[in-house]
Amino acid sequence: MKKRILIVDDDELLRNILAGYLEEQGFKTLMAANSTEMQKQRARFHCHLLILDIIMQGEDGLSICQRLRADGDKIPIVMLSGRDETVDRIIGLEFGADDYITKPVDPRELVARIKAVLRRASDQALHEHPFKPVQYKFGDFVLDGVTRKLFRNGDTVPLSSDEFSLLMILANMQGKPVSRNQLANLLKGTDHKLDQRNIDMLVSRVRKRIDDDSSQPQFIRTVRSVGYVFINALLDK
């Protein structure tokens, strides 16, 4: 799924230049000249990240950033400034911005920073609720987050600690692709370090536990060039 970036800047030419470049790089873009237009765009569309200019007519970018964070809004924010001032950078970050870049903007650097911020935001979302004490039902299975066990028709299915943790992470992110790097980072608490190849082997072992034919997985699907996604799980409330 393409990430949608909202560019908030009162410089129309810069907005158009950044939007064109970001769309070439595979992003969707929206534009706003001020906070009022920003709010209208966000009311209509889900946005994954804000590019927010500090110096704007009306409400400035720092004020917008501070207000959003005070309201509990966690949308990732990359600040833009025409001044390479340390104090601006410090204030922006203290007000809750995720990154800061000065004008003139190198589009390649901006894309790199956007991708880094989105990765951090995704990892943080996973870490906030990695192992909920809940049950997930899928097929004949029940995944129990309290007992840390997997049951099939009432019988316990043997799983290693890594296998259970992987299954719970994917179930918690039901329908959302999770990259191999994210899985490796979330499983760092185990006794050994996992790399991307280890993750593939771990997924293969879990599939053998939950699929009658692991060559045609029903629950853990591969997302090409990304990682894995869990489907068909129901949260047992």
N, C-alpha and C positions, 0 to 999 in steps of 0.2 A: 504494500500500500504506500502510495506517495505521501510524503509529509507536506502539510500545508503551512507555509510561512507567511505571516502578516507583517508587511513592511510599513512602519509608521514614521513618516518623514514629511516635512512640509516642502521639500525640494522635489518637485514633480519629475524633473529630468533624472535625478539620482534614483528615485523610486522606479522609474521605468527601466533604467539601465540594470539595476539590481534584480528586478523582477525577470527581465529577459534572460539574464545570465543564470539565475537560479532555476528557471524552468528548463534551460538547456541542460542543467545538471540533474534533472529528474525530480525537482520539487514542484509542488503547486504553490502559487503565490496569490496573495491578496494585497491591496494597497489602501492606505489611509493617510490623510494629510494632517490629522490631529486626533485628539483623544475621543472626540465625539464620533468621528467616522470609525475609529478603531472599535468602539463599543458596538456600533451598528454592525460591523463586519463580524465581530465575535458572536453577536446575537444570532446571526444567520448561519455561520459556519464554525465548525470545530477547527481550531488552529493548534498546531503542535509547537510553534515557537514564534516569538515576537522579535523583530529587528526594530529597535526603538532609538530614534535620534534624541540626543540630550537637549539640544537647543531648537525649540520650536515655538511658534507664536501660540498664545494661549497657555494651556497647561504644558509645561516642559517635560522632557523624558524622565528626568529624575523624580519629579513629582508623581508621574504616572506609575513608575516602577514602585515607588514607596507606597502608593495607594493600593496597588494590586497586592503587594505582599502583606500589607496591613489587613486586607480583606481575606487573606488566606489563599489567594490565587497563586498556584505553583507553576504556571506556564513558564517554560524556559525563556529567558530574555537575554538578547545580545544587544548591548548599548553601542551606539555610534556617536562620535564626537568630532567636531572640527578642530578641537584643541587637544594637543598632546600634553595634557596637564596631569601630573601624578595625582593631584587632589581630586580631579574629576573621576579618575579611575577608582580611587579609594572610596569616594562617596558612592559611586555607582554600584560597586560591589557590596558596600555596607548596606545599601538600600535594597539589596537582594538580586541584583543582576548576576547572570551566570557567566558572562564574559563581556569584554569591552574591546572595541577596535576603533582606531582613529581614522579620520578622513585625510587624504583621499583613500578610498577603500580599494584594496587589492581584492578583486572578486574571488580569486583562488584561495586567498587566506580566509576570506569570509566563509566560503563553503567549508573549508577545513574546520573552522571554529564552530560552525553550525553543526556539523556532523559530530564533533566531539561533545558538544553540549547535549545533543539529542541522545548520544550513547550514555552519557552520565545520568541523564534524566530517566532513561529506560532502566538502567541498572539500579538506580535509587528506588524506582517504583517496585522492582522485583524484591529488593532488600526490605522494603517496608512491610511486606506481607509474604515472606518466603514460605512459611510453614504454618498455616492457620489450623487451629485445632478443630477441624470439621471433617465431615465425611463426603466423599464424592462417589457417586454411583455411575458405572458405565458397563454396559452389557450385563454379564453375570457377576460383576465385581463390585466390591465396596472397598474404597481406600480410606482407612481410618487414621486421621491426623492425631488422635489422642493416644491410641495404642501403638501407632506407627506400624500398622500391619495392613496387609492386603488380603481380602477374603474373596473366595469364589464360591457362591452358593453355600456360604457359611463355613467353608473350610479355609484354613490359612494357606496362603500361597507364599512359599519361602522367598524372601527378598533380602539382599544385602542392604546395609545402611545407605550406600551410595545409590542403589537401585530405587529404594523407597524415596529418598530425597529427590532424585531426578523426577520420579513420577509425580510427587506432590508439587514440585515447582511447576511442571508443565500443566497439571490439573488446575492449579491456582491461576495460571495464565490462559485458561481455556479459550481457544479460538485465536490467540495472539501468538505469532511466531516468536520464538526465543532463539537467539543466536548461540552457536557453540561457545563463543567467548563468554557470553553472559552465563551460560550453564556452568562453565569451568570456574568462573569467579564466584558463583553462588555455592559451589561445592568445595570451596577452598578449605572449609573447616574439617575436611576428612584428613586421615593420616597421610595421605599421599597427594601429590599435586597432579591435577588432571589437565591434559592438553586436548586439543580438538579431536585428535585421533582416539584418545581415551573416551571422549564423550560419544563418539560414533559407536565404539565397542559397547559402551554402557547401554546406549539406546537399543542396540541389537540384542543384548541380553534381556532387557526389560520386555521387548517385543516378544521374545520367545516365551516369556512368562504369561503374557496376556492375550496373545493371538494364537488361534489354532493353526494358522498358516502365517508365519512371520514374514514371508516374502510378499504378502499382501496385507500390510498392517491396517487394522480397523481404527485404531485409537491414536497412535503417534505417527503423524504424517511428516514426511520430509519436505521442507520448503527449500527449493533449489537456491543455492548460493547464499542461503541465510542460516538455516538450522532446522528446528523442529516445531511442530504445533500439535497440541492435544485437542482432539475433537470428541464429541459425543459424551462428555461427562456432565452429570447433573449434580449440583450442590444439594446435599441432603440437609435441609434446614430443620 
